[in-house]
């Protein structure tokens, strides 16, 4: 599952103690395991070996750190991007723009022009007006833009309401009943090259059923489009969920084998066993766009206890990380396992909260925790996806540092933001005098 484990009472990422990292790099601090990222990418890719022509495109909205992008590019991965900024990051990190697919409902003229200039593999088109815009901009530079239309199959993914994307209540894609007509029109446009078809039904999906239902629903359309337009790929999107809450001490192969809930968990093998037989007969290239699955369990947010505060109602453990560093609990009411950097005796029940001036600035409520005190370090596990990528400067707090661990080595892969950088680019209007 991941490479964060206790050794002799201290929490390690691979071969490096998190206490050492907190002491040398400060807190809040994101720590990533290179081995975990590599293992998750390779496990998924190998599980899909029954699809000889496949491409795993990392959904970099989950984590866009340059070191992680370089690692995944070195592993042979492509990238699922949703902005010109993300494409720029890929290129700067040494990734191949020709292995990038560009999704998103609101692509601007500038973003489309930049993606065309970089020679991306495909635009995943989300609306009929977007096709017209891409056609116009491609003709301006005498090119044919490669596109795939994102099909909305109207399949409920049974995930959190804010991360489901495959029903008609969502803003994404084109209704499956309307797609054929949109393709037929796109085929008449001189600036458009129809390259494939794409779908994506949501994130943090923990059973294979919704994936199978969506693929089966879209397959007849894919076969028809292959006959009509000689499409070369079918992208089934991402969304494979991860486990956020097994006890760290018990997260061993033996524990997984004897725990019914774990045995039912969606693994790469179970995912592939259900989908490869459906996809292999197509004879098309298959793209998959995972993000959280690759990096989610590979990261931890390390923070330090500032105060332990008791009221007549409850106890608060106040740490130096806040919702600006990790917004998932506040935004999605998400669970992250919270463990001390050094094992302690005893427990307490507390809310774990940050310093932000919002009642929603919490990481856990009424959680039974290892007993901690002022000055102790703690780690929020499985924070590698949608952690730093969604961080902000709210309350004028500098962004955290990031560290990548590889065995017994580590490197700071993003320096902590300096306070002096917070107002960089701001100017006081000339008429506002001191």
C-alpha positions in Angstrom: 0.0 0.0 0.0 2.7 2.5 1.0 6.2 2.9 2.4 5.4 4.8 5.6 6.1 2.4 8.4 7.3 2.4 12.1 10.8 1.2 12.8 12.0 1.0 16.4 9.1 3.3 17.4 9.8 6.0 14.8 7.8 6.7 11.6 9.9 6.3 8.4 9.3 7.0 4.7 11.3 4.2 3.1 14.7 4.6 4.8 14.4 8.1 6.2 12.8 9.0 9.6 10.2 11.7 9.3 11.4 13.2 12.6 14.7 13.9 10.8 12.9 15.5 7.9 10.7 17.6 10.2 13.8 18.8 12.0 15.9 19.6 8.9 13.2 20.9 6.6 10.6 22.3 9.0 6.9 21.9 9.1 4.3 21.8 7.5 6.1 19.5 5.1 4.9 17.1 2.3 6.9 13.9 2.0 6.6 11.6 -0.9 7.9 8.0 -1.4 9.5 7.4 -4.8 9.2 3.6 -4.3 5.5 3.8 -3.7 4.8 6.0 -6.7 6.9 3.6 -8.9 5.3 0.5 -7.5 1.7 1.8 -8.0 2.4 2.9 -11.6 4.0 -0.4 -12.5 1.4 -2.5 -10.8 -1.3 -0.9 -12.8 0.6 -1.0 -16.0 1.5 -4.6 -15.6 -2.1 -5.5 -14.7 -3.2 -4.1 -18.1 -0.6 -6.2 -20.0 -3.5 -7.9 -21.8 -3.8 -4.6 -23.7 -0.5 -4.5 -25.7 -1.2 -0.9 -27.0 -1.9 1.0 -23.8 -0.8 4.3 -22.3 -1.1 5.2 -18.6 -1.6 9.0 -18.5 -1.1 10.4 -15.1 -3.8 12.9 -14.1 -1.4 15.5 -12.9 -4.1 17.6 -11.2 -3.5 15.1 -8.4 0.1 16.2 -7.9 2.0 18.5 -10.2 5.4 18.6 -8.5 8.2 18.6 -11.2 10.1 15.7 -9.6 7.1 13.5 -9.6 6.4 14.4 -13.2 10.0 13.6 -14.2 9.7 10.2 -12.3 6.6 9.2 -14.2 7.9 10.4 -17.5 11.0 8.2 -16.9 8.6 5.3 -16.2 7.1 5.8 -19.6 3.9 7.5 -18.5 1.9 10.0 -20.4 -0.1 12.9 -18.8 -3.7 13.9 -18.5 -3.7 17.7 -18.3 -6.4 20.3 -17.8 -4.7 23.6 -18.4 -1.8 25.2 -20.3 0.0 25.6 -17.0 -0.1 21.8 -16.5 1.2 21.3 -20.0 4.0 23.8 -19.3 4.9 21.9 -16.2 5.1 18.6 -18.1 7.4 20.1 -20.7 9.6 21.8 -18.1 9.9 18.5 -16.2 11.1 16.7 -19.3 7.8 15.0 -20.2 6.7 14.4 -23.8 3.9 16.7 -24.9 3.1 14.0 -27.6 1.9 11.8 -24.7 -0.4 14.4 -23.3 -4.2 14.5 -23.5 -5.9 17.8 -22.7 -9.2 17.6 -20.9 -11.4 20.3 -19.2 -14.6 22.1 -20.1 -13.2 25.7 -20.3 -10.2 25.7 -22.6 -9.3 29.2 -23.7 -7.9 30.4 -27.1 -4.5 30.8 -25.5 -4.5 27.3 -24.0 -5.6 25.7 -27.3 -2.9 27.6 -29.3 -0.2 26.6 -26.8 -1.3 22.9 -26.9 -1.3 22.9 -30.7 2.2 24.4 -30.8 3.4 21.8 -28.3 2.0 19.0 -30.5 -0.1 17.2 -27.9 -1.6 13.8 -28.5 -5.2 14.8 -28.3 -7.8 17.3 -27.0 -10.5 15.6 -25.0 -13.4 17.8 -26.2 -16.2 18.6 -23.7 -18.8 20.4 -25.9 -19.9 21.2 -29.4 -18.8 24.9 -29.2 -15.3 23.8 -28.1 -15.0 21.8 -31.4 -15.8 24.9 -33.4 -13.2 26.9 -31.4 -10.5 24.3 -31.8 -11.2 24.0 -35.6 -10.9 27.8 -36.0 -7.7 28.0 -34.1 -6.2 25.0 -35.9 -7.0 26.5 -39.3 -5.2 29.8 -38.3 -2.0 27.8 -38.1 -2.8 25.5 -41.0 -3.0 22.4 -38.8 -5.6 19.7 -38.0 -6.1 19.4 -34.3 -6.4 15.8 -32.9 -9.6 15.4 -30.9 -11.6 12.8 -28.9 -15.0 13.6 -27.7 -15.7 13.0 -24.0 -18.8 10.9 -23.7 -21.0 11.4 -20.7 -22.5 7.9 -20.3 -24.9 8.9 -17.5 -23.5 6.3 -15.1 -23.5 6.9 -11.4 -20.1 6.2 -9.9 -21.3 6.0 -6.2 -18.6 8.3 -5.0 -18.6 11.8 -3.4 -21.0 14.2 -5.0 -18.2 16.7 -5.6 -16.0 14.2 -7.6 -18.6 12.4 -9.7 -18.4 13.4 -13.3 -20.3 10.9 -15.4 -24.0 11.8 -15.0 -26.1 14.4 -16.8 -26.2 16.6 -13.7 -22.4 17.2 -14.1 -20.8 19.8 -16.4 -18.5 17.3 -18.2 -18.7 15.7 -21.6 -21.5 15.3 -24.2 -24.5 13.1 -23.5 -24.1 9.7 -25.1 -27.3 10.1 -27.1 -25.9 13.2 -28.8 -22.3 12.1 -29.5 -22.7 10.5 -32.9 -24.2 13.7 -34.4 -21.3 15.8 -32.9 -18.8 13.4 -34.4 -20.5 13.6 -37.8 -20.3 17.4 -37.7 -16.6 17.3 -36.5 -15.7 15.1 -39.5 -16.7 17.9 -41.8 -14.4 20.5 -40.3 -11.1 21.0 -42.0 -9.2 21.8 -38.9 -10.2 18.7 -37.0 -8.6 15.2 -37.0 -10.8 12.6 -35.2 -8.4 10.5 -33.2 -10.4 8.8 -30.5 -13.1 8.7 -27.9 -12.9 9.4 -24.2 -15.0 8.9 -21.0 -14.5 9.5 -17.3 -17.1 8.9 -14.6 -15.5 10.2 -11.4 -12.9 9.9 -8.8 -12.2 7.7 -5.7 -14.3 4.8 -7.1 -13.8 1.8 -4.9 -15.5 -1.0 -6.8 -15.2 -2.2 -10.4 -19.0 -2.2 -11.1 -19.3 1.4 -12.3 -16.3 1.1 -14.6 -17.7 -2.1 -16.2 -21.2 -0.5 -16.6 -19.8 2.6 -18.2 -17.5 0.7 -20.6 -20.2 -1.7 -21.7 -22.5 1.3 -22.3 -20.0 3.1 -24.5 -18.6 0.1 -26.3 -21.2 0.0 -29.1 -20.5 3.6 -29.8 -16.7 3.0 -29.9 -17.1 0.2 -32.4 -19.3 2.4 -34.6 -16.8 5.3 -34.5 -14.0 2.9 -35.4 -15.8 1.9 -38.5 -16.8 5.4 -39.5 -13.7 7.4 -38.7 -10.9 4.9 -38.1 -10.3 6.1 -34.5 -7.1 4.9 -33.0 -7.8 5.0 -29.2 -10.4 4.6 -26.5 -9.7 6.4 -23.2 -11.6 5.0 -20.3 -10.5 7.8 -17.9 -9.3 7.4 -14.4 -10.9 7.3 -11.0 -9.5 4.2 -9.3 -9.9 4.7 -5.6 -7.4 4.1 -2.8 -7.7 3.0 0.8 -7.3 5.8 3.2 -7.8 4.2 6.6 -6.2 0.8 7.4 -4.3 0.8 10.7 -0.7 1.5 9.9 0.6 -1.2 12.2 -1.7 -3.7 10.5 -1.1 -2.7 6.8 0.8 -5.9 6.0 0.2 -8.5 3.4 -1.0 -10.9 6.1 -3.6 -8.3 7.4 -4.9 -7.7 3.9 -5.3 -11.4 3.2 -7.5 -12.0 6.3 -9.6 -8.8 6.3 -12.9 -9.1 4.4 -13.1 -5.4 3.6 -9.6 -5.3 2.3 -10.2 -8.5 0.2 -13.1 -6.7 -1.5 -11.0 -3.6 -2.3 -10.5 -2.6 -5.9 -7.0 -3.7 -6.9 -5.3 -3.3 -10.2 -5.7 -7.0 -10.8 -9.4 -6.9 -10.1 -9.8 -3.8 -12.2 -7.9 -5.3 -15.2 -9.6 -8.7 -14.9 -13.0 -7.1 -15.4 -12.1 -4.5 -18.1 -9.3 -6.1 -20.2 -11.7 -8.8 -21.7 -14.0 -6.0 -22.8 -11.4 -3.8 -24.3 -8.8 -6.2 -25.9 -11.1 -7.3 -28.7 -11.4 -3.7 -30.0 -7.9 -3.7 -31.3 -7.6 0.0 -30.3 -5.0 1.7 -28.2 -6.4 2.1 -24.7 -5.7 5.1 -22.5 -6.2 5.2 -18.7 -5.9 8.4 -16.7 -5.2 7.6 -13.0 -4.0 10.2 -10.6 -4.9 9.5 -7.0 -4.1 5.7 -7.4 -0.5 6.5 -8.3 0.4 9.2 -5.8 -2.3 9.2 -3.1 -0.9 6.7 -0.7 2.7 7.9 -1.6 2.5 11.1 0.3 2.2 12.4 3.9 1.8 15.8 5.4 4.1 16.2 8.3 3.0 18.8 10.9 3.8 19.7 14.5 1.5 20.1 17.5 1.4 23.7 18.7 -1.1 23.4 21.5 -3.4 20.8 23.2 -6.4 22.8 24.3 -9.2 21.5 26.5 -12.7 23.0 26.7 -15.8 21.8 28.7 -16.9 20.0 25.5 -13.8 18.5 23.9 -10.1 18.5 23.4 -8.3 20.2 20.4 -5.0 19.2 19.1 -3.8 22.3 17.3 -1.2 21.8 14.6 0.8 24.1 12.4 -0.7 22.8 9.1 -4.0 24.2 8.1 -6.7 23.8 5.5 -4.6 25.9 3.2 -2.1 23.1 3.2 -4.6 20.2 2.9 -8.1 21.1 2.1 -9.6 17.7 1.5 -11.1 17.2 5.1 -12.7 20.6 5.0 -13.8 20.4 1.4 -14.9 16.7 1.1 -15.0 15.7 4.8 -12.3 13.3 3.9 -10.5 10.9 6.2 -6.7 10.9 6.6 -5.0 8.6 9.1 -3.1 10.6 11.7 -0.1 9.1 13.4 2.7 10.4 15.6 6.2 10.6 14.2 7.3 8.7 17.4 5.1 6.0 18.9 3.7 7.0 22.3 1.8 5.3 25.1 -1.8 6.1 25.8 -4.6 7.7 23.7 -6.8 10.7 23.6 -10.0 11.7 21.8 -9.7 15.1 20.1 -10.4 17.3 17.1 -7.2 17.8 15.1 -7.4 21.4 13.8 -5.2 24.0 12.1 -4.5 27.7 12.8 -6.7 29.1 10.0 -9.5 31.4 11.1 -12.3 29.1 9.9 -14.4 26.6 11.9 -13.9 24.3 8.9 -10.2 24.2 9.4 -9.9 20.6 10.8 -8.3 17.3 9.9 -10.3 15.1 12.2 -13.2 15.4 14.6 -13.6 13.3 17.7 -10.8 11.0 16.6 -9.1 8.5 18.9 -5.4 9.3 18.6 -2.1 8.3 20.0 -1.5 10.6 23.0 0.5 13.7 21.7 1.7 16.8 23.4 3.0 20.3 22.4 6.0 20.0 20.2 5.3 16.5 18.9 5.3 15.8 15.2 2.4 14.0 13.5 1.8 12.8 10.0 -1.4 12.9 8.0 -1.0 9.8 5.7 -2.2 9.2 2.2 -1.9 12.9 1.4 0.0 12.6 -1.9 -3.0 13.4 -4.1 -5.0 16.7 -4.0 -2.8 17.9 -1.2 -0.2 20.3 -2.3 -1.9 20.6 -5.7 -4.9 22.3 -4.0 -2.9 24.3 -1.5 -3.3 28.1 -1.2 -2.0 31.2 0.6 -5.2 31.7 2.6 -4.5 33.7 5.7 -1.3 34.8 4.0 0.4 31.5 4.9 3.4 30.5 2.8 3.2 27.2 0.9 4.8 24.2 2.5 8.0 22.5 1.3 8.0 19.2 -0.5 10.5 16.3 -0.1 11.0 13.2 -2.3 12.5 10.2 -0.6 14.3 7.5 -2.5 15.6 4.7 -0.1 18.0 6.3 2.4 18.2 9.6 0.3 15.9 12.6 0.2 15.8 15.8 -1.8 13.8 19.0 -1.2 11.8 19.1 -4.5 10.0 22.4 -3.6 11.5 24.9 -1.3 9.3 26.4 1.4 7.7 29.6 0.2 9.2 32.7 1.9 7.0 35.3 3.5 8.6 37.9 1.2 7.1 36.0 -1.8 3.5 36.4 -0.6 3.0 39.8 -2.2 5.3 39.3 -5.1 3.7 41.0 -8.2 1.4 43.2 -6.1 1.6 46.9 -6.4 0.1 49.7 -4.4 -1.9 52.2 -6.5 0.0 55.4 -6.9 -2.7 57.5 -5.4 -2.6 55.6 -2.1 0.0 57.5 0.0 1.4 56.4 3.3 
